[in-house]
Amino acid sequence: MLLDRFLPRTEFTSYEDFCENFKINVPENFNFAFDVVDAIAVEDPEKNAMVWCDPRGTEARFSFAEMSRYSNKAANFFKAHGIKKGDPVMLILKRRYEFWFCLLGLHKIGA
């Protein structure tokens, strides 16, 4: 289970126990797109990852499998246009759901 990879302990006897013993294991090369989104896409591909709504009531839903697939496409697009690991990127897409595909894709290439 994904939670077990990052939290060595999830049960606590009191608030004090929680404050003293809660720890998050963050791997040295942690990458949210790979380590969380893609991992959930493998474990539970159809799980809802995002529900996007605009002020007009338009709704779009994306599973973790779709988030993984679209972020891979975005990463490949950015790489094809010369963006590489360590590059600074300013991403402005206002409130569009495509922002999240691009953001995860940029995480995947380390930009």
Residue, then its C-alpha position, 0 to 999 in steps of 0.5 A: m500500500l502506498l501509505d506504508r511507503f511513506l508513513p512507518r506508523t499510522e496508529f497513535t494512542s493519543y495526540e501527544d503520541f502523534c506529535e512525538n512519533f509522527k514521521i514521513n519517510v521522504p525518499e532521497n529522489f522523491n518525485f510526486a508524479f512518479d512516486v504517488v500519481d503513477a504508483i496509484a495508477v498501477e494500484d488502482p487505475e480507475k480511482n478518481a484523481m481529479v474532479w475539475c469544475d468551472p464557474r459555468g458548471t462544466e465538469a471533467r473527471f480524471s482517473f489516476a490512469e488518465m493523469s499518468r497517461y496525460s502527464n507522460k504525454a505532456a512530459n514527452f511534449f516538453k522534452a521534444h521542445g528542449i525542456k530538460k531536468g533542472d530547467p526553470v519553467m513558468l506554467i500559466l494555464k489559469r484554471r484549466y485542468e490541463f495545468w495538472f497534466c503539464l505540472l506532473g509532466l514537468h515533475k517527471i522530467g525534473a524541470 
